[in-house]
Amino acid sequence: MTISQHYIAVQVENERLRKENELMRQIASTDGFYEYYFKQITKYPSRIDAFNYVNELYEKYFGSKRYKNYWSFKRTVNRKLSGV
């Protein structure tokens, strides 16, 4: 690997890590988790599939799932939206 190839590889890896870090920061908060989930809905056949994807990302980055299941997530979101 030449120095320029190594430099490009490092730049690509840095960009990947920057994007991953940005995503981690977003899904770390309740609001950010919901916003990211909402963006994923159109990419999956069901809302549950979209939720599972985001919840599994959270587990990958933070070591545990944010919500036990989709229904737990829905209850939390509904409470927040209703102002309770």
C-alpha positions as a Python dict, from the first residue, in 0.01 Angstrom:
ca = {
    (1, 'M'): (0, 0, 0),
    (2, 'T'): (142, 335, -99),
    (3, 'I'): (136, 636, 130),
    (4, 'S'): (-139, 800, -78),
    (5, 'Q'): (-349, 480, -71),
    (6, 'H'): (-300, 462, 306),
    (7, 'Y'): (-398, 829, 340),
    (8, 'I'): (-717, 770, 139),
    (9, 'A'): (-799, 460, 344),
    (10, 'V'): (-755, 659, 666),
    (11, 'Q'): (-979, 938, 533),
    (12, 'V'): (-1250, 685, 438),
    (13, 'E'): (-1229, 522, 782),
    (14, 'N'): (-1243, 861, 956),
    (15, 'E'): (-1556, 953, 759),
    (16, 'R'): (-1718, 620, 846),
    (17, 'L'): (-1641, 673, 1214),
    (18, 'R'): (-1769, 1032, 1202),
    (19, 'K'): (-2102, 914, 1059),
    (20, 'E'): (-2123, 632, 1312),
    (21, 'N'): (-2053, 874, 1596),
    (22, 'E'): (-2318, 1113, 1467),
    (23, 'L'): (-2572, 830, 1458),
    (24, 'M'): (-2476, 720, 1809),
    (25, 'R'): (-2529, 1071, 1940),
    (26, 'Q'): (-2867, 1091, 1769),
    (27, 'I'): (-3014, 762, 1889),
    (28, 'A'): (-2877, 810, 2242),
    (29, 'S'): (-3161, 1050, 2325),
    (30, 'T'): (-3528, 953, 2334),
    (31, 'D'): (-3618, 1221, 2081),
    (32, 'G'): (-3330, 1128, 1854),
    (33, 'F'): (-3419, 759, 1872),
    (34, 'Y'): (-3776, 840, 1768),
    (35, 'E'): (-3665, 1072, 1487),
    (36, 'Y'): (-3427, 812, 1346),
    (37, 'Y'): (-3693, 539, 1378),
    (38, 'F'): (-3937, 763, 1190),
    (39, 'K'): (-3685, 808, 905),
    (40, 'Q'): (-3644, 430, 882),
    (41, 'I'): (-4017, 348, 852),
    (42, 'T'): (-4025, 379, 473),
    (43, 'K'): (-3724, 148, 438),
    (44, 'Y'): (-3887, -149, 611),
    (45, 'P'): (-4202, -351, 546),
    (46, 'S'): (-4346, -267, 888),
    (47, 'R'): (-4306, -22, 1172),
    (48, 'I'): (-4200, -310, 1395),
    (49, 'D'): (-3920, -401, 1155),
    (50, 'A'): (-3803, -38, 1149),
    (51, 'F'): (-3815, -25, 1529),
    (52, 'N'): (-3620, -352, 1560),
    (53, 'Y'): (-3351, -217, 1329),
    (54, 'V'): (-3305, 101, 1535),
    (55, 'N'): (-3325, -82, 1868),
    (56, 'E'): (-3061, -332, 1748),
    (57, 'L'): (-2837, -44, 1639),
    (58, 'Y'): (-2874, 101, 1987),
    (59, 'E'): (-2779, -236, 2137),
    (60, 'K'): (-2477, -261, 1906),
    (61, 'Y'): (-2349, 81, 2013),
    (62, 'F'): (-2447, 87, 2381),
    (63, 'G'): (-2456, -278, 2488),
    (64, 'S'): (-2826, -308, 2569),
    (65, 'K'): (-3156, -243, 2399),
    (66, 'R'): (-3317, 92, 2466),
    (67, 'Y'): (-3667, -59, 2474),
    (68, 'K'): (-3773, -410, 2568),
    (69, 'N'): (-3994, -436, 2259),
    (70, 'Y'): (-4198, -234, 2010),
    (71, 'W'): (-4497, -207, 2245),
    (72, 'S'): (-4283, -62, 2523),
    (73, 'F'): (-4152, 193, 2274),
    (74, 'K'): (-4507, 279, 2159),
    (75, 'R'): (-4625, 333, 2517),
    (76, 'T'): (-4335, 568, 2584),
    (77, 'V'): (-4393, 763, 2263),
    (78, 'N'): (-4769, 786, 2322),
    (79, 'R'): (-4715, 912, 2677),
    (80, 'K'): (-4470, 1172, 2554),
    (81, 'L'): (-4699, 1286, 2273),
    (82, 'S'): (-5000, 1311, 2505),
    (83, 'G'): (-4802, 1516, 2756),
    (84, 'V'): (-4845, 1270, 3042),
}
